[in-house]
C-alpha cells in the first residue's frame, strides 16, 4: 500500500484505511481516536465551515502531525526548552551563557528545544550541538527561517501558528530556561507558568537566567511579588515555580536537582501517582503527610507499586512510587511537595 503520509496516494488506498479505522474494535483506543479525527473533518463539511476556518484547521492538524512525528523517536529523552531574545549577538555575555547552558544540559543527558532563530536560540543550539537540538521555528515575514547551524536538520519544524508551536515547546519539555528577551520571551514564559499553575502541564523546573549584577529577572520578580502576589492574584506557593539562576552551572544544578528523587507523575482516576528515582523511608512519608495534608482529598500519602493502569509504561514499572487521592486544587503546593521530596531524597 502507498504510504498515506505522503501527498500522493491512490483513492482506493484511502478508502481501505478509512474502512479499517471506522470498523475497528471498540477497545482499540488508537483507532477510536483516529475515527474521531476523521468524523470531525467530515463534520466540517456538514457544518459548512468557512474556507478561512478550514485553512486554519487543516494547517494546525498538519503542523501537529508533522511535529509529533519528529519528536516521537526522542520521547524517552529529557529536553529543556530555551527562550530568549533573538537580538543577542554572538559573543555577548548572555549569548555565551546560553552556549554554556546548552553544553551543560547535554552533559546531563538532555536535549534542547529552541525557536531555531538567531540570538539566544542559536546560542543554545551551538552549545548543545545540532544533533542534540530541536528547532520549533515560526514563520515570520521579517525572518529568513531557521538559523544556518540547524537549517537542514530533520529535527526542525516550521510552524505558521504560534499556538501549535507553543504546544510542542511545552508538551515535549522537561525543563525551561528563560533568558532576557522581549514580548515573545515573556509571552512564552507566562504561558509556561500559567500551565504549571493550573495543572495543565506536569511539574517542571523553570530557571530564569540572570548574569551576576544584572536586574532583568530581579525586577520582574519584584513586579510579581509587589503586584500579583500582593493583590492576591497568585498564591505564595506559585513563586516556587521559578528560580533565578546566575550561571549555567547553577541553572543545570537546579534542573538536575528537580529530577534527583522525583521522576514523574500520573493521574489515575482520583489518585495521583508520583514516580521516584529512589525509595523514601517511612519517616519521610510521615513528614510528607504532615506537610501536605491540604493536597489530600482523603486518606493519606502511601507507598505503592505500579498500578494496573500504568502497564502501558513498562520502562517505569520498577520505579518506587507514592500515591494519594489528589484534590487538584493547588498545583503550586504540589510543586512544593516535589521540591521537598528532592530535599528528603538527598539523605537516602
C-alpha positions as a printed NumPy array, in Angstrom:
array([[  0.   ,   0.   ,   0.   ],
       [  1.176,   3.501,  -0.755],
       [  2.346,   5.437,   2.307],
       [ -0.625,   7.653,   3.194],
       [  1.7  ,  10.111,   4.963],
       [  2.713,  11.363,   1.535],
       [  0.648,  13.735,  -0.558],
       [  0.323,  11.208,  -3.376],
       [ -1.699,   8.041,  -2.888],
       [ -4.473,   6.159,  -4.634],
       [ -8.085,   6.818,  -3.646],
       [ -8.724,   3.109,  -3.12 ],
       [ -5.9  ,   3.032,  -0.556],
       [ -7.554,   5.874,   1.33 ],
       [-10.869,   4.021,   1.324],
       [ -9.214,   0.896,   2.717],
       [ -7.563,   2.858,   5.524],
       [-10.832,   4.616,   6.342],
       [-12.695,   1.32 ,   6.396],
       [-10.149,  -0.15 ,   8.807],
       [-10.454,   2.881,  11.092],
       [-14.238,   3.031,  11.051],
       [-14.702,  -0.716,  11.674],
       [-12.002,  -1.126,  14.337],
       [-12.715,  -2.909,  17.6  ],
       [-14.193,  -0.666,  20.289],
       [-11.341,  -1.486,  22.663],
       [ -8.709,  -0.159,  20.245],
       [ -8.169,   3.383,  21.58 ],
       [ -5.841,   4.403,  18.769],
       [ -8.414,   3.528,  16.11 ],
       [-11.205,   5.181,  18.101],
       [ -9.234,   8.412,  18.24 ],
       [ -8.438,   8.224,  14.534],
       [-12.127,   7.676,  13.85 ],
       [-12.993,  10.809,  15.839],
       [-10.45 ,  12.804,  13.824],
       [-11.978,  11.557,  10.564],
       [-15.521,  12.244,  11.763],
       [-14.614,  15.743,  12.911],
       [-13.186,  16.511,   9.485],
       [-16.461,  15.324,   7.909],
       [-18.414,  17.497,  10.323],
       [-16.571,  20.5  ,   8.905],
       [-18.364,  19.839,   5.627],
       [-21.672,  19.176,   7.368],
       [-21.386,  22.447,   9.295],
       [-20.391,  24.383,   6.183],
       [-17.28 ,  25.78 ,   7.895],
       [-15.897,  28.913,   6.228],
       [-12.87 ,  28.474,   3.972],
       [-10.618,  30.56 ,   6.232],
       [-11.566,  28.393,   9.219],
       [-10.901,  25.267,   7.145],
       [ -7.444,  26.595,   6.295],
       [ -6.628,  27.131,   9.97 ],
       [ -7.934,  23.684,  10.965],
       [ -6.086,  21.974,   8.132],
       [ -2.782,  23.736,   8.79 ],
       [ -2.979,  23.22 ,  12.559],
       [ -3.617,  19.472,  12.201],
       [ -0.855,  19.137,   9.586],
       [  1.639,  21.011,  11.78 ],
       [  0.742,  18.951,  14.838],
       [  1.006,  15.659,  12.93 ],
       [  4.395,  16.52 ,  11.464],
       [  5.828,  17.783,  14.76 ],
       [  4.598,  14.673,  16.589],
       [  6.398,  12.51 ,  14.029],
       [  9.617,  14.486,  14.525],
       [  9.574,  14.247,  18.325],
       [  8.26 ,  10.677,  18.633],
       [ 11.646,   8.859,  18.419],
       [ 13.029,  11.054,  21.217],
       [ 10.185,  10.868,  23.745],
       [ 12.31 ,   8.923,  26.26 ],
       [ 14.993,  11.657,  26.326],
       [ 14.52 ,  14.605,  28.659],
       [ 14.532,  18.011,  26.974],
       [ 14.801,  21.652,  28.016],
       [ 13.119,  24.491,  26.138],
       [ 15.252,  27.628,  25.9  ],
       [ 13.635,  31.044,  25.383],
       [ 15.323,  34.407,  24.942],
       [ 15.966,  37.336,  22.678],
       [ 16.808,  36.745,  19.015],
       [ 18.704,  40.066,  19.138],
       [ 21.564,  38.922,  21.341],
       [ 24.715,  38.814,  19.196],
       [ 27.383,  36.134,  19.176],
       [ 29.977,  36.85 ,  21.832],
       [ 27.679,  38.851,  24.123],
       [ 27.612,  37.715,  27.777],
       [ 24.089,  36.305,  27.533],
       [ 24.858,  34.571,  24.237],
       [ 27.854,  32.849,  25.802],
       [ 25.78 ,  31.964,  28.877],
       [ 23.264,  30.23 ,  26.604],
       [ 26.097,  28.354,  24.878],
       [ 27.325,  27.205,  28.281],
       [ 23.876,  26.085,  29.416],
       [ 23.253,  24.143,  26.186],
       [ 26.54 ,  22.306,  26.661],
       [ 25.825,  21.514,  30.324],
       [ 22.317,  20.245,  29.556],
       [ 23.684,  17.743,  27.039],
       [ 26.239,  16.556,  29.599],
       [ 23.255,  15.841,  31.889],
       [ 21.605,  13.739,  29.178],
       [ 19.152,  16.411,  27.994],
       [ 18.383,  17.658,  24.515],
       [ 17.347,  21.263,  23.878],
       [ 14.369,  22.836,  22.121],
       [ 14.636,  26.378,  20.772],
       [ 12.876,  28.553,  18.241],
       [ 15.794,  27.871,  15.862],
       [ 16.272,  31.557,  15.107],
       [ 19.224,  33.804,  15.978],
       [ 20.46 ,  35.157,  19.292],
       [ 19.792,  33.054,  22.379],
       [ 18.185,  30.347,  20.25 ],
       [ 21.266,  29.942,  18.071],
       [ 23.475,  30.018,  21.175],
       [ 21.53 ,  27.196,  22.821],
       [ 21.888,  25.071,  19.687],
       [ 25.578,  25.938,  19.434],
       [ 26.16 ,  24.765,  22.993],
       [ 24.114,  21.591,  22.698],
       [ 25.122,  20.786,  19.126],
       [ 22.638,  20.363,  16.266],
       [ 22.485,  16.608,  16.891],
       [ 21.047,  17.295,  20.364],
       [ 18.736,  20.132,  19.337],
       [ 15.198,  20.611,  18.08 ],
       [ 14.039,  23.726,  16.287],
       [ 10.402,  24.79 ,  16.539],
       [ 10.606,  27.703,  14.15 ],
       [  7.847,  30.23 ,  13.481],
       [  7.197,  31.613,  10.002],
       [  7.538,  35.399,  10.201],
       [  7.633,  37.9  ,   7.319],
       [ 10.775,  39.624,   8.651],
       [ 12.857,  36.493,   9.315],
       [ 14.688,  34.22 ,   6.906],
       [ 13.812,  30.932,   8.572],
       [ 15.901,  28.688,  10.835],
       [ 19.448,  29.674,  11.691],
       [ 22.05 ,  28.075,   9.418],
       [ 23.506,  25.979,  12.24 ],
       [ 20.383,  23.765,  12.205],
       [ 18.685,  24.826,   8.98 ],
       [ 18.761,  21.451,   7.204],
       [ 18.323,  19.271,  10.273],
       [ 15.281,  16.932,  10.178],
       [ 14.552,  17.924,  13.8  ],
       [ 13.431,  21.392,  12.681],
       [  9.687,  22.014,  12.434],
       [  8.366,  25.222,  10.874],
       [  5.07 ,  26.472,  12.299],
       [  2.701,  29.043,  10.866],
       [  0.745,  29.409,  14.107],
       [  2.132,  30.375,  17.488],
       [ -0.436,  28.25 ,  19.314],
       [  0.659,  24.953,  17.731],
       [  4.3  ,  25.893,  18.254],
       [  3.7  ,  26.634,  21.939],
       [  2.129,  23.225,  22.443],
       [  5.358,  21.497,  21.451],
       [  7.555,  23.943,  23.343],
       [  5.746,  22.814,  26.499],
       [  4.483,  19.297,  25.756],
       [  7.922,  17.965,  24.809],
       [  9.867,  19.761,  27.55 ],
       [ 11.017,  18.632,  30.983],
       [ 12.534,  21.991,  31.937],
       [ 12.533,  25.623,  30.821],
       [ 15.297,  28.207,  30.71 ],
       [ 14.329,  31.839,  30.114],
       [ 16.959,  34.374,  29.134],
       [ 16.252,  38.106,  28.903],
       [ 14.097,  38.886,  25.892],
       [ 11.206,  40.869,  24.538],
       [  7.484,  40.328,  24.221],
       [  7.89 ,  36.806,  22.822],
       [ 10.054,  35.644,  25.723],
       [  7.572,  36.953,  28.282],
       [  4.642,  35.519,  26.35 ],
       [  6.255,  32.086,  26.366],
       [  7.358,  32.412,  29.97 ],
       [  3.925,  33.396,  31.272],
       [  2.344,  30.663,  29.139],
       [  4.546,  28.085,  30.856],
       [  3.851,  29.492,  34.329],
       [  0.104,  29.573,  33.637],
       [  0.1  ,  25.935,  32.537],
       [  2.092,  24.919,  35.615],
       [ -0.123,  26.954,  37.959],
       [ -3.34 ,  25.479,  36.559],
       [ -2.003,  21.918,  36.46 ],
       [ -2.354,  21.776,  32.679],
       [  1.347,  20.906,  32.435],
       [  3.161,  18.434,  34.703],
       [  5.563,  19.907,  37.272],
       [  8.834,  21.053,  35.704],
       [ 11.671,  23.378,  36.711],
       [ 11.796,  26.907,  35.289],
       [ 15.114,  28.764,  35.546],
       [ 15.446,  32.479,  34.82 ],
       [ 18.946,  33.161,  33.542],
       [ 20.5  ,  36.286,  35.067],
       [ 24.106,  37.463,  34.805],
       [ 25.708,  38.456,  38.124],
       [ 24.979,  42.109,  38.848],
       [ 22.061,  42.269,  36.379],
       [ 18.494,  43.103,  37.442],
       [ 16.41 ,  41.874,  34.494],
       [ 14.664,  38.997,  36.263],
       [ 15.127,  40.557,  39.707],
       [ 12.978,  43.493,  38.566],
       [ 10.479,  41.097,  37.002],
       [ 10.342,  39.122,  40.271],
       [  9.693,  42.335,  42.225],
       [  6.725,  43.066,  39.969],
       [  5.395,  39.546,  40.514],
       [  5.686,  39.883,  44.297],
       [  4.658,  43.526,  44.705],
       [  1.745,  43.474,  42.272],
       [  0.473,  39.94 ,  41.538],
       [  1.182,  38.393,  44.934],
       [  0.355,  41.497,  46.991],
       [ -3.03 ,  41.778,  45.264],
       [ -3.667,  38.044,  45.819],
       [ -3.784,  37.398,  42.061],
       [ -1.434,  34.479,  42.679],
       [ -0.696,  32.361,  45.761],
       [  2.58 ,  32.348,  47.733],
       [  3.332,  28.784,  46.602],
       [  3.185,  29.883,  42.958],
       [  6.543,  31.579,  43.496],
       [  8.075,  28.103,  43.735],
       [  7.554,  27.546,  40.012],
       [ 10.606,  29.571,  39.021],
       [ 14.142,  30.201,  40.224],
       [ 16.58 ,  32.97 ,  39.258],
       [ 19.983,  31.47 ,  38.487],
       [ 23.199,  33.342,  37.701],
       [ 25.357,  30.824,  35.869],
       [ 24.995,  27.883,  33.543],
       [ 26.205,  25.595,  36.31 ],
       [ 23.636,  26.904,  38.805],
       [ 20.829,  26.501,  36.281],
       [ 21.929,  22.987,  35.322],
       [ 22.178,  22.019,  39.01 ],
       [ 18.646,  23.378,  39.618],
       [ 17.241,  21.287,  36.766],
       [ 19.225,  18.215,  37.807],
       [ 18.063,  18.597,  41.411],
       [ 14.402,  18.687,  40.333],
       [ 14.776,  15.145,  38.951],
       [ 17.163,  13.835,  41.624],
       [ 14.44 ,  11.931,  43.506],
       [ 11.246,  12.927,  41.699],
       [ 10.763,  11.314,  38.283],
       [  7.228,  11.987,  37.012],
       [  3.539,  11.972,  37.892],
       [  0.466,  10.256,  36.536],
       [ -3.165,  10.817,  37.406],
       [ -5.096,   7.539,  37.773],
       [ -8.752,   8.405,  38.346],
       [ -8.75 ,  10.417,  41.603],
       [ -5.292,   9.237,  42.637],
       [ -2.011,  10.975,  41.898],
       [  0.921,   8.627,  41.426],
       [  4.367,  10.159,  41.936],
       [  7.13 ,   8.016,  40.447],
       [ 10.518,   8.293,  42.172],
       [ 14.155,   7.613,  41.328],
       [ 14.752,   6.192,  44.798],
       [ 12.539,   4.873,  47.576],
       [ 11.859,   7.153,  50.514],
       [ 11.865,   5.74 ,  54.068],
       [  8.644,   5.563,  56.072],
       [  9.71 ,   8.545,  58.208],
       [  9.859,  10.731,  55.08 ],
       [  6.356,   9.632,  54.041],
       [  5.116,  10.606,  57.504],
       [  6.739,  14.016,  57.076],
       [  5.096,  14.49 ,  53.68 ],
       [  1.7  ,  13.589,  55.129],
       [  2.104,  16.188,  57.857],
       [  3.297,  18.929,  55.494],
       [  0.84 ,  18.442,  52.634],
       [ -2.448,  17.349,  54.19 ],
       [ -4.129,  20.153,  52.222],
       [ -3.451,  18.296,  48.948],
       [ -5.02 ,  15.042,  50.097],
       [ -8.703,  14.553,  49.301],
       [ -8.981,  11.705,  51.779],
       [ -6.774,   9.115,  53.419],
       [ -3.015,   9.676,  53.262],
       [  0.125,   9.505,  51.16 ],
       [  1.405,   5.935,  50.979],
       [  3.918,   3.842,  49.112],
       [  2.753,   1.726,  46.2  ],
       [  3.944,  -0.405,  43.337],
       [  2.923,   0.34 ,  39.756],
       [ -0.855,   0.492,  39.377],
       [ -2.543,  -1.69 ,  36.72 ],
       [ -3.362,   1.435,  34.707],
       [  0.368,   2.096,  34.326],
       [  1.041,  -1.072,  32.362],
       [  1.393,   0.973,  29.18 ],
       [  4.645,   2.422,  30.589],
       [  6.717,  -0.732,  31.148],
       [ 10.009,   1.171,  31.36 ],
       [  8.773,   2.828,  34.584],
       [  7.247,  -0.27 ,  36.179],
       [ 10.044,  -0.873,  38.684],
       [ 10.374,   2.687,  39.955],
       [  9.238,   3.25 ,  43.554],
       [  6.064,   5.262,  43.97 ],
       [  3.913,   7.154,  46.368],
       [  0.189,   7.67 ,  45.821],
       [ -2.656,   9.689,  47.341],
       [ -6.141,  10.973,  46.417],
       [ -5.242,  14.401,  44.996],
       [ -7.694,  17.276,  45.205],
       [ -6.11 ,  19.079,  42.196],
       [ -6.687,  22.497,  43.697],
       [ -3.209,  23.893,  44.216],
       [ -0.542,  22.954,  41.695],
       [  1.882,  25.304,  43.419],
       [  1.654,  23.233,  46.597],
       [  2.252,  20.081,  44.563],
       [  5.379,  21.723,  43.195],
       [  6.466,  22.489,  46.754],
       [  5.889,  18.828,  47.607],
       [  8.185,  17.751,  44.785],
       [ 10.879,  20.145,  45.965],
       [ 10.557,  18.671,  49.461],
       [ 10.721,  15.12 ,  48.08 ],
       [ 14.007,  16.017,  46.413],
       [ 15.366,  17.508,  49.643],
       [ 14.361,  14.401,  51.584],
       [ 15.926,  12.214,  48.912],
       [ 19.331,  13.8  ,  49.436],
       [ 19.741,  11.811,  52.655],
       [ 18.631,   8.5  ,  51.175]])
